[in-house]
């Protein structure tokens, strides 16, 4: 048996932050321009470094607290925590 994999290289996605904004609406272009890729990567690294997050365990709670603190520092109208039967969650309400 022979298996063949074809991996296209033409048309691959450009590196982050170097793509074209052609065909985007003005709102999409504005949103894309306002993204801070370095900050997003820093947030990803921080959350990832907290280890595996299983529902209800201390690592999950620490990650929720971190996200709540980060979102509370943003210019959102309201950041709330809602308790469910099993755990708390963080929800951003943007108006």
N, C-alpha and C positions, 0 to 999 in steps of 0.2 A: 504494500500500500504506500502511495506517495501523497504527501500533503503539500500544498502550495499556498503560501500566504502572499497576498498582494497588498503592499502598503503604499498608498499614494503619498508622494511628497509635494507634488504641485498643488497649490491651493490650500496648503496647510495654514493654520491660524498663525498670525504674526505674534511676536512677543507681546506680553501685556503692556498696554499703554502706547502701542505703535500701530494700532489698527486704523482703518479708514472710518470716517464718520459719514461717508456717503450713504445715502438712503435712510438716514435717521431723521426722525422728526426733530423740531427745534427743542422740544422738551427732553427727548432722549439724548440729544447732543449736550444740552445743558447738564443733565444728570451725569453723563459720562465725564464731562469736563470737571465736575465737582468732586469726583471720586479721588480719594487719597490712597493710592495703591500701597504705599509704604506703611501707612497706618493699618490698612486692612491686613497686610502680611504680619505686622506686629501683633495685632489682635489674634490672628490665627495661631501664631506661635505660642502666645500666652495660654490660650484655651487648650491647645494641644499638649502643652507641657504639664497640664494638670492631671494627666493620666487618663485611664479609661473611666468613663462616666456611666455607671450603671444606675438606673432609676432608683432614687432614694438614698444613694450612698453619699458619703461626705464629699467625694470629688465632684459629684453632680451638683450638690448644694453650693460648693465653692465656686463652680463655674456659673451657676445662676446668680450668685451674689456679685461676681465680677461683671457679668453682663448688665445686671441692674445698675451697678455703680457707673459703668461706662455710659449706659443709655441716659442715666440721670444727669450726666454732665453734658449731654448734647442739647441742642436747641429744639427739643421736642415739646409739644404742648403738654403732654402728660405721660408719665411712665408709672405704671401700676403693677403691683404684684397681686396675683389672684391665687387663692388656695383651691386645690382640688382635693378630692378624697385621699389621694395618694401622695401628692407633693405640691410644692409651690411652683409657680411659673412667673416669668417676667413678660409683660406685654407692653408694647409701646402703642399709645393711641396718638395718631398724627391727624390733625384736623386742618 
